[in-house]
C-alpha cells in the first residue's frame, strides 16, 4: 500500500479534493439542468427542488478525478457526471418516498413538498432522463456499466425491504447489502471515469470505487451511533429507530449477554422507540465493542481502496483520489 494509510493522514476538505476538477464540476451542474429540462412548466416546477438535492457532487467528483488520472480526460466526462448524479438523486427521491421522510440534510424532501405520488414519479423521471441521455450518447458500454449498478442498487433495496427476522441479519448479509446499495454506484463512477480518459486503469479504478463505497457506508452507519444532533447533543440513532441492522449492532450482538440482547430485541419489537431506549441500546453497542469493530472494518475497506491505486500515475487527480479516502473516513456528517 502507498503512503501512510488513509486513517493516518489528516483529511482535506471536499473543496480541496475537488480542486483538480473544479471547472469540470461547474459544467456538470450545467449539464444537470440541461438533461432534466424539457421546457414544460410542470417539469420546471419539480426540477428546482430536485436539483437542489444534489448535495456535494461527490460521485461526479470521483468520476472526473478517475478520468484525469493520467492527465488525458475526455470532454464527455462532464455529461456522464451529470447522468451519474441524476441516478443518485433518483435513488434518494425513491428512498425518501419509501421511508416517508420529511427531511434530508435538514431540508424538506420532495415527498414533504409535493406528496408521495409525485415523489415516486419524480424519481422515475430522473432515472429515465439519465437513460435518455445515455441513449443519445450511444455508447453501449457506458449504458452497461450504469444499468448494472442501477440493477444492483434496486435488488439491494428489495432485499432490505423484504428482509426476514432482523436479529438474524449477519455480517455477510450486511456486506452484500452495502455492496449493492452503495458501493455499486461508487464503482460505476470510477469505472465510467476511467472509460473517459484512463482506460488502462479501468479495473483498478473500479476496484477503488467499490472499496471506497464500502468504507463510505460503514462510516455512515457508524456516524448514526456517534454523531451528535445539534439540538440534543446525542446520536440520532435513526437506523435503530427504523430497526435496521448495521455493522456496529451486528458486531456487538456477537459479544452480548442475554440481558443486553433482550433489551435490543425489545427495542426492535417497539413500533416507536423513545430516546431513552435508543440511548440505552447505543450504550450497549458501544460497550460490546460494536463501534470499534465497525471502525476497524471501515479502515480495512479504506486500505483496500488505497491499494487499488498502486501503479497509477503520480498525478494531481490520483493524489486527490487518495485524499478522498481520508475525507470519507474522517467526515462528521
C-alpha positions as CSV (number, residue, x, y, z in Angstrom):
1,X,0.0,0.0,0.0
2,X,1.3,3.5,-0.8
3,X,1.7,6.4,1.7
4,X,1.0,6.2,5.4
5,X,-2.6,4.9,5.1
6,X,-5.8,6.8,4.9
7,X,-6.5,6.7,8.6
8,X,-3.2,8.2,9.5
9,X,-3.4,11.4,7.4
10,X,-5.4,14.4,8.1
11,X,-8.4,14.8,5.8
12,X,-8.7,17.6,3.3
13,X,-12.0,19.4,2.8
14,X,-14.1,18.2,-0.1
15,X,-13.5,21.5,-1.8
16,X,-9.7,20.9,-1.7
17,X,-10.2,17.4,-3.1
18,X,-12.3,18.8,-5.9
19,X,-9.7,21.4,-6.9
20,X,-8.2,19.5,-9.9
21,X,-11.7,19.2,-11.5
22,X,-13.5,22.3,-10.2
23,X,-14.1,23.7,-13.6
24,X,-15.5,20.4,-14.8
25,X,-17.8,20.2,-11.8
26,X,-19.3,23.6,-12.8
27,X,-20.0,22.0,-16.2
28,X,-21.6,19.0,-14.5
29,X,-24.1,21.3,-12.8
30,X,-24.9,23.0,-16.1
31,X,-25.4,19.5,-17.7
32,X,-27.7,18.5,-14.9
33,X,-30.1,21.3,-15.8
34,X,-29.8,20.6,-19.5
35,X,-30.6,16.9,-19.2
36,X,-33.6,17.5,-16.9
37,X,-35.2,20.5,-18.6
38,X,-37.8,19.6,-21.2
39,X,-39.2,23.1,-21.5
40,X,-42.5,22.3,-19.7
41,X,-43.9,24.2,-16.7
42,X,-44.7,21.1,-14.7
43,X,-41.1,19.7,-15.0
44,X,-39.7,23.2,-14.3
45,X,-41.7,23.4,-11.0
46,X,-40.4,19.9,-10.0
47,X,-36.8,20.4,-11.2
48,X,-35.8,23.1,-8.8
49,X,-36.3,21.1,-5.5
50,X,-34.9,18.0,-7.3
51,X,-31.7,19.6,-8.4
52,X,-31.5,21.4,-5.1
53,X,-31.0,17.9,-3.5
54,X,-27.7,17.3,-5.5
55,X,-25.6,17.9,-2.4
56,X,-21.8,17.8,-2.7
57,X,-21.5,16.1,-6.1
58,X,-19.1,13.6,-4.5
59,X,-19.8,10.8,-7.0
60,X,-19.3,13.0,-10.1
61,X,-16.1,14.2,-8.4
62,X,-14.8,10.7,-8.3
63,X,-15.8,10.1,-11.9
64,X,-14.0,13.3,-13.1
65,X,-10.9,12.5,-11.0
66,X,-10.8,8.9,-12.3
67,X,-11.0,10.3,-15.9
68,X,-8.0,12.6,-15.2
69,X,-5.6,10.2,-13.5
70,X,-3.2,10.1,-16.5
71,X,-3.9,13.8,-17.4
72,X,-5.9,12.9,-20.5
73,X,-9.5,13.4,-19.6
74,X,-12.2,13.5,-22.3
75,X,-14.9,16.2,-22.5
76,X,-17.7,13.6,-22.3
77,X,-16.9,13.0,-18.6
78,X,-18.9,16.0,-17.5
79,X,-22.1,14.7,-19.2
80,X,-21.5,11.3,-17.6
81,X,-21.0,13.0,-14.3
82,X,-24.4,14.6,-14.6
83,X,-26.0,11.3,-15.7
84,X,-24.5,9.6,-12.6
85,X,-25.8,12.3,-10.3
86,X,-29.3,12.0,-11.7
87,X,-29.3,8.3,-11.0
88,X,-28.1,9.0,-7.5
89,X,-30.8,11.7,-7.0
90,X,-33.4,9.2,-8.2
91,X,-32.4,6.7,-5.5
92,X,-32.6,9.5,-2.9
93,X,-36.1,10.5,-4.0
94,X,-37.3,6.9,-4.0
95,X,-35.7,6.3,-0.6
96,X,-37.5,9.3,0.9
97,X,-40.8,8.1,-0.7
98,X,-40.4,4.6,0.7
99,X,-39.4,5.9,4.1
100,X,-42.0,8.8,4.0
101,X,-39.1,11.1,5.1
102,X,-39.9,14.8,5.6
103,X,-36.3,16.0,5.8
104,X,-33.0,15.2,4.1
105,X,-29.8,17.0,5.2
106,X,-32.1,19.3,7.2
107,X,-34.1,20.4,4.2
108,X,-37.7,19.4,3.2
109,X,-37.8,16.4,0.9
110,X,-39.8,16.3,-2.4
111,X,-42.0,13.8,-0.5
112,X,-43.0,16.5,2.0
113,X,-43.2,19.4,-0.5
114,X,-45.2,17.7,-3.3
115,X,-46.5,14.4,-1.9
116,X,-45.8,10.7,-2.0
117,X,-47.2,10.1,-5.5
118,X,-45.2,12.9,-7.1
119,X,-42.0,11.7,-5.4
120,X,-42.3,8.3,-6.9
121,X,-42.9,9.6,-10.4
122,X,-40.1,12.2,-9.9
123,X,-37.6,9.5,-9.1
124,X,-38.7,7.6,-12.2
125,X,-38.4,10.8,-14.2
126,X,-34.8,11.5,-13.1
127,X,-33.7,7.9,-13.9
128,X,-35.4,7.9,-17.3
129,X,-33.9,11.3,-18.2
130,X,-30.5,9.8,-17.3
131,X,-31.1,6.8,-19.5
132,X,-32.4,9.0,-22.4
133,X,-29.2,11.0,-22.3
134,X,-27.1,7.8,-22.2
135,X,-29.1,6.6,-25.3
136,X,-28.3,9.9,-27.0
137,X,-24.6,9.4,-26.4
138,X,-25.0,6.0,-27.9
139,X,-22.2,4.1,-26.1
140,X,-23.5,0.7,-25.0
141,X,-20.6,0.1,-22.7
142,X,-21.4,3.3,-20.7
143,X,-25.0,2.0,-20.6
144,X,-24.0,-1.4,-19.4
145,X,-21.9,-0.1,-16.5
146,X,-24.6,2.3,-15.3
147,X,-27.6,0.0,-15.7
148,X,-25.7,-2.9,-14.0
149,X,-25.1,-0.5,-11.0
150,X,-28.8,0.5,-11.0
151,X,-29.8,-3.1,-11.1
152,X,-27.6,-3.9,-8.1
153,X,-29.0,-0.9,-6.2
154,X,-32.6,-1.9,-6.9
155,X,-32.1,-5.5,-5.9
156,X,-30.3,-4.4,-2.7
157,X,-33.2,-2.2,-1.8
158,X,-35.6,-5.0,-2.4
159,X,-33.5,-7.3,-0.2
160,X,-33.6,-4.7,2.6
161,X,-37.3,-4.2,2.4
162,X,-38.1,-7.9,2.2
163,X,-35.6,-9.0,4.8
164,X,-36.7,-11.5,7.4
165,X,-36.0,-11.5,11.1
166,X,-33.7,-8.5,11.7
167,X,-31.8,-10.2,14.6
168,X,-30.7,-13.0,12.2
169,X,-29.0,-10.5,9.8
170,X,-25.3,-11.4,9.5
171,X,-22.2,-9.5,8.7
172,X,-22.1,-11.3,5.3
173,X,-25.6,-10.2,4.7
174,X,-24.6,-6.6,5.6
175,X,-21.6,-6.7,3.3
176,X,-23.7,-7.9,0.4
177,X,-26.3,-5.2,1.1
178,X,-23.9,-2.2,1.2
179,X,-22.0,-3.5,-1.8
180,X,-25.3,-3.4,-3.8
181,X,-26.9,-0.3,-2.3
182,X,-23.9,2.0,-2.0
183,X,-20.6,0.6,-3.4
184,X,-22.1,-0.3,-6.8
185,X,-22.6,3.3,-7.7
186,X,-19.2,4.4,-6.4
187,X,-17.7,1.6,-8.5
188,X,-19.6,2.8,-11.6
189,X,-18.5,6.4,-11.0
190,X,-14.8,5.4,-11.1
191,X,-15.2,2.9,-13.9
192,X,-17.0,5.4,-16.1
193,X,-14.4,7.9,-15.4
194,X,-11.6,5.5,-16.4
195,X,-13.5,4.8,-19.6
196,X,-13.4,8.6,-20.4
197,X,-9.7,9.1,-20.2
198,X,-7.8,6.4,-18.3
199,X,-8.9,3.1,-19.9
200,X,-5.7,1.3,-19.0
201,X,-6.6,1.7,-15.3
202,X,-10.3,0.7,-15.6
203,X,-10.2,-2.4,-13.4
204,X,-8.1,-0.7,-10.8
205,X,-10.3,2.4,-10.6
206,X,-13.4,0.2,-10.5
207,X,-11.9,-1.7,-7.5
208,X,-11.0,1.6,-5.8
209,X,-14.6,2.8,-6.2
210,X,-16.1,-0.3,-4.8
211,X,-13.9,-0.4,-1.7
212,X,-14.3,3.3,-1.2
213,X,-18.1,2.9,-1.3
214,X,-17.9,0.1,1.3
215,X,-15.8,2.3,3.6
216,X,-18.3,5.2,3.0
217,X,-21.3,3.2,4.0
218,X,-19.6,1.6,7.1
219,X,-18.6,5.1,8.2
220,X,-22.1,6.4,7.5
221,X,-23.6,3.7,9.7
222,X,-21.1,4.3,12.4
223,X,-22.0,8.0,12.4
224,X,-25.6,7.1,13.2
225,X,-24.3,5.8,16.5
226,X,-21.7,8.6,17.2
227,X,-22.6,11.9,15.5
228,X,-24.4,14.2,17.8
229,X,-27.6,16.0,16.8
230,X,-27.3,19.8,17.0
231,X,-30.1,20.2,19.5
232,X,-29.8,17.3,21.8
233,X,-26.1,16.6,21.6
234,X,-26.9,12.9,21.4
235,X,-26.6,10.5,18.4
236,X,-29.7,10.4,16.2
237,X,-29.9,6.6,16.2
238,X,-32.1,6.8,13.1
239,X,-31.2,3.3,12.0
240,X,-32.2,1.9,15.3
241,X,-35.5,3.8,15.2
242,X,-36.1,2.2,11.8
243,X,-35.0,-1.2,13.2
244,X,-32.1,-1.5,10.7
245,X,-29.3,-3.9,11.4
246,X,-26.0,-2.2,10.6
247,X,-22.4,-3.3,11.4
248,X,-22.0,-1.8,14.8
249,X,-25.0,-3.7,16.2
250,X,-24.2,-6.9,14.2
251,X,-20.7,-7.0,15.7
252,X,-21.9,-6.1,19.2
253,X,-24.6,-8.9,19.2
254,X,-21.8,-11.5,19.0
255,X,-20.5,-10.3,22.4
256,X,-23.8,-9.6,24.2
257,X,-25.1,-11.4,27.2
258,X,-28.7,-12.5,27.5
259,X,-29.9,-9.3,29.3
260,X,-28.4,-7.0,26.7
261,X,-29.7,-9.0,23.8
262,X,-33.2,-8.9,25.3
263,X,-33.0,-5.1,25.5
264,X,-32.1,-4.9,21.8
265,X,-34.9,-7.4,20.9
266,X,-37.4,-5.3,23.0
267,X,-36.4,-2.2,21.0
268,X,-36.8,-3.9,17.7
269,X,-40.3,-5.1,18.8
270,X,-41.3,-1.5,19.6
271,X,-43.1,0.4,16.9
272,X,-41.8,3.9,18.0
273,X,-38.9,3.5,20.5
274,X,-38.2,6.5,22.7
275,X,-35.0,8.4,23.0
276,X,-34.1,6.6,26.3
277,X,-34.5,3.2,24.6
278,X,-32.3,4.3,21.7
279,X,-29.6,5.7,24.1
280,X,-29.6,2.5,26.1
281,X,-29.0,0.3,23.0
282,X,-26.3,2.7,21.7
283,X,-24.6,2.4,25.1
284,X,-24.9,-1.5,24.9
285,X,-23.4,-1.5,21.4
286,X,-20.5,0.7,22.4
287,X,-19.8,-1.5,25.5
288,X,-19.9,-4.6,23.3
289,X,-17.2,-3.3,21.0
290,X,-19.5,-2.7,18.1
291,X,-18.3,0.8,17.3
292,X,-14.7,-0.1,17.4
293,X,-15.2,-3.2,15.3
294,X,-17.1,-1.1,12.6
295,X,-14.3,1.5,12.7
296,X,-11.7,-1.2,12.1
297,X,-13.7,-2.7,9.3
298,X,-14.1,0.7,7.6
299,X,-10.4,1.2,7.8
300,X,-9.8,-2.2,6.2
301,X,-12.0,-1.2,3.3
302,X,-10.2,2.2,3.1
303,X,-6.8,0.5,2.9
304,X,-8.1,-1.8,0.1
305,X,-9.2,1.3,-1.8
306,X,-5.7,2.8,-1.5
307,X,-4.1,-0.5,-2.5
308,X,-6.2,-0.4,-5.7
309,X,-4.4,2.9,-6.7
310,X,-1.0,1.3,-6.7
311,X,0.6,1.6,-10.1
312,X,-1.4,4.6,-11.2
313,X,0.5,7.7,-12.5
314,X,1.6,10.2,-9.9
315,X,-0.8,13.0,-10.9
316,X,-2.9,15.6,-9.1
317,X,-6.0,13.5,-9.8
318,X,-4.5,10.4,-8.3
319,X,-3.5,12.3,-5.2
320,X,-7.0,13.7,-4.9
321,X,-8.4,10.1,-5.1
322,X,-6.1,9.1,-2.2
323,X,-7.2,12.2,-0.2
324,X,-10.8,11.2,-0.9
325,X,-10.3,8.1,1.2
326,X,-9.3,10.2,4.3
327,X,-12.3,12.5,3.6
328,X,-14.7,9.5,3.7
329,X,-13.2,8.1,6.8
330,X,-13.0,11.4,8.8
331,X,-16.2,13.1,7.8
332,X,-18.6,14.0,10.6
333,X,-21.8,14.3,8.6
